[in-house]
Amino acid sequence: MDNLKTYFSTLNDLSRQAGEIIFRHYRTQMEVEHKSDDSPVTLADREVEIFLRESLERRFPDHSILGEEFGETRKSGAHRWIIDPIDGTKSFVMQTPLFGTMIALERDGAPVLGSIYFPIQDQWLIGSAETGTYLNEVPCSVSQTTDLSRATMIVTDPRTLLDSPQIAEVSRRVRLVRGFGDCYGYFLVACGLADIMIEPGALKYYDVAPMPPILEGSGGIFSTLKGDLDFSTGQGLATNLSLQKQILDIVQNVESRVPRA
């Protein structure tokens, strides 16, 4: 089994170089296209992914690569890189600096290492269950909050509070709700700056692949709203173990009361 810490310096280097590409486009008049799922994409997204794909393939020629913009390059080895060149493209287009470059490493089909780099803040988060999680090379951990009524909860889109009775009920139980979305919300939880990040659906695998190892490395947990790791649900819940149990109980209780169509 490979030592995951040996990948840290490579991911640090590549993430910061990707940040330089993003900086060249940030605060410029950028052209925005919309893909078939209506999600936005910019030249910066494509340039960053091309750079990362080419760089990873040179360093790890036996590793497969899956990226948001250019699909999959399949190799025969046990490792696969997952790339989201700019997670939070909508924030990037709005020149709101809550977006990041995300890279995950799979081993035998499971994500084991996650990296998120926020180029505007120059903050780099990397972690795994095997190594622990680090913010700018300093160990970090999730919060120790156990009382849901004292917790801070993050959501990407405030409309989920209207559309999802489960999320609405959790929001009524917490102290504070804020809309710092996409990867930035998970970053806040992994660093102990917020207690809960929750999204009821519509996430793609590349949106969340780094989260299980990062959260596990910081003493927390990433799961669906049923408590498993079924990425096909599009759901994301990041928190500490104590709060996760309380939230899953609330979600289950609300679902049992919602009439089935």
Residue pairs with C-beta under 8 A, 6 or more apart in sequence:
1 107
2 107
4 105
4 112
4 113
4 128
4 130
4 131
5 131
7 105
7 113
8 126
8 131
10 59
11 103
11 115
11 126
12 124
12 126
14 51
14 52
14 55
14 56
14 103
15 101
15 103
15 115
15 117
15 124
16 117
16 119
16 124
17 51
17 55
18 48
18 51
18 52
18 85
18 101
18 117
18 119
19 101
19 117
19 119
19 122
20 119
21 44
21 47
21 48
21 51
22 44
22 48
22 86
22 92
22 101
22 119
23 119
24 44
25 42
25 43
25 44
25 47
26 44
26 92
26 95
26 119
26 120
27 95
30 42
30 43
30 44
30 93
31 42
31 43
32 40
32 41
32 42
32 93
33 40
33 41
33 42
34 40
34 41
35 41
39 89
40 89
40 90
40 93
41 69
41 89
42 86
42 89
42 92
42 93
44 85
44 86
44 92
45 68
45 69
45 85
45 86
45 89
46 69
46 70
46 85
47 85
48 85
48 86
48 101
49 67
49 68
49 69
49 70
49 83
49 85
50 70
52 67
52 81
52 83
52 85
52 101
52 103
53 65
53 67
53 70
53 73
53 83
56 63
56 65
56 81
56 83
57 63
57 65
57 73
60 79
60 81
61 75
62 75
62 76
62 77
62 79
63 75
63 77
63 79
63 80
63 81
64 72
64 73
64 74
64 75
64 77
64 79
64 80
64 81
65 72
65 73
65 80
65 81
65 83
66 72
66 73
66 80
66 81
66 82
66 83
66 205
66 206
67 82
67 83
67 84
67 85
67 206
68 83
68 84
68 85
68 204
68 206
69 85
78 107
78 108
79 105
79 106
79 107
80 105
80 106
80 109
81 103
81 104
81 105
81 106
82 102
82 103
82 104
82 105
82 106
82 111
82 205
82 206
82 209
82 210
83 102
83 103
83 206
84 101
84 102
84 103
84 183
84 206
84 207
84 209
85 101
86 92
86 99
86 100
86 101
87 99
87 100
87 101
87 102
87 116
87 182
87 183
87 207
88 98
88 99
88 100
88 181
88 182
88 183
88 184
89 99
91 97
91 98
91 99
91 181
91 182
91 184
92 99
97 118
97 120
97 121
98 118
98 180
98 181
98 182
98 184
99 118
99 182
99 183
99 184
100 116
100 117
100 118
100 119
100 182
100 183
100 184
100 187
101 116
101 117
101 119
102 114
102 115
102 116
102 183
102 206
102 207
102 209
102 210
103 114
103 115
103 210
104 111
104 113
104 114
104 115
104 206
104 209
104 210
104 213
105 111
105 112
105 113
105 114
106 112
106 209
111 209
111 210
111 212
111 213
112 128
112 129
112 130
112 213
113 126
113 127
113 128
113 131
113 210
113 213
114 126
114 127
114 128
114 209
114 210
114 211
114 212
114 213
114 214
115 124
115 125
115 126
115 210
116 124
116 125
116 126
116 183
116 186
116 187
116 210
116 214
117 123
117 124
117 125
118 124
118 184
118 187
123 135
123 136
123 187
124 135
124 136
125 133
125 134
125 135
125 140
125 187
125 190
125 191
125 214
126 133
126 134
126 214
127 133
127 134
127 190
127 213
127 214
127 216
127 217
127 218
128 213
128 214
128 216
128 217
129 213
129 216
129 217
130 217
131 217
132 139
132 217
132 218
133 139
133 140
133 141
133 190
133 214
133 215
133 217
133 218
134 140
135 190
135 191
140 190
140 191
140 192
140 218
141 192
141 218
141 219
141 220
142 189
142 190
142 192
142 195
142 215
142 218
142 219
142 220
142 239
142 240
143 189
143 192
143 193
143 194
143 195
143 240
144 192
144 240
145 151
145 195
145 240
145 242
145 243
146 240
146 242
146 243
148 173
148 174
148 243
148 246
148 247
149 173
149 174
149 175
150 175
151 174
151 175
151 176
151 195
151 196
151 243
152 174
152 175
152 176
152 177
152 178
152 194
152 195
152 196
153 170
153 171
153 174
153 176
153 177
153 178
153 194
153 195
153 196
153 197
153 198
154 177
154 178
154 179
154 180
154 181
154 185
154 188
154 189
154 194
154 196
154 197
154 198
155 161
155 167
155 171
155 177
155 178
155 179
155 181
155 185
155 197
155 198
155 199
156 179
156 181
156 182
156 185
156 199
157 179
157 181
158 179
160 167
160 199
160 200
161 167
161 168
161 171
161 177
162 168
163 200
164 200
165 254
165 258
166 200
166 225
166 250
166 251
166 254
166 255
167 198
167 200
169 250
169 251
169 254
170 196
170 198
170 247
170 250
170 251
171 177
173 250
174 195
174 196
178 194
180 188
180 194
182 207
183 207
183 210
185 194
185 197
185 238
186 197
186 208
186 211
186 214
186 215
186 222
186 236
186 238
188 194
188 197
189 195
189 196
189 197
189 215
189 220
189 238
189 239
190 214
190 215
190 218
190 220
190 238
191 218
192 218
195 239
195 240
195 243
196 237
196 238
196 239
196 243
196 247
197 236
197 237
197 238
197 239
198 225
198 236
198 237
198 238
198 239
198 247
199 234
199 235
199 236
199 237
200 225
200 235
201 233
201 234
201 235
202 234
203 234
203 235
203 236
204 234
205 231
207 236
208 222
208 231
208 236
209 231
211 222
211 236
211 238
212 222
212 229
214 222
215 221
215 222
215 238
216 222
219 240
220 238
220 239
220 240
220 241
221 238
221 239
221 240
221 241
221 244
222 229
222 236
222 237
222 238
223 229
223 237
223 244
224 230
224 233
224 235
224 236
224 237
225 233
225 235
225 237
225 247
225 248
225 251
226 233
226 235
226 248
226 251
227 244
227 248
237 244
237 247
237 248
239 247
